[in-house]
Amino acid sequence: MKAKTHMTTADYFGLKVEVVCKMEHCSLICFQGRESIVDTADLVFIRRLKCAA
C-alpha cells in the first residue's frame, strides 16, 4: 500500500521550494535536491484552490 504524501510548497525570495518540516521560527526546505534551514517568516505559502469562488 502506497502512502499519500502532501507536498507543501512555498515561495522563498522568488524561488518555489518544498517545505519538508515547518516549525515556529525555522523551517527545513528542499530546492533542487538541496536541503536548507531558513527562517519561517521568510516563507510565503502558496495556497491551491480546487475551484474558483
ChimeraX attribute file (.defattr): number of C-alpha atoms within 10 A of each C-alpha:
attribute: neighborCount
match mode: 1-to-1
recipient: residues
	/A:1	3
	/A:2	4
	/A:3	5
	/A:4	6
	/A:5	6
	/A:6	6
	/A:7	9
	/A:8	15
	/A:9	19
	/A:10	19
	/A:11	15
	/A:12	19
	/A:13	10
	/A:14	9
	/A:15	10
	/A:16	17
	/A:17	19
	/A:18	19
	/A:19	22
	/A:20	15
	/A:21	12
	/A:22	16
	/A:23	9
	/A:24	8
	/A:25	10
	/A:26	15
	/A:27	18
	/A:28	16
	/A:29	23
	/A:30	16
	/A:31	13
	/A:32	8
	/A:33	8
	/A:34	7
	/A:35	14
	/A:36	12
	/A:37	14
	/A:38	15
	/A:39	14
	/A:40	18
	/A:41	11
	/A:42	14
	/A:43	22
	/A:44	14
	/A:45	15
	/A:46	11
	/A:47	9
	/A:48	7
	/A:49	7
	/A:50	6
	/A:51	5
	/A:52	4
	/A:53	4
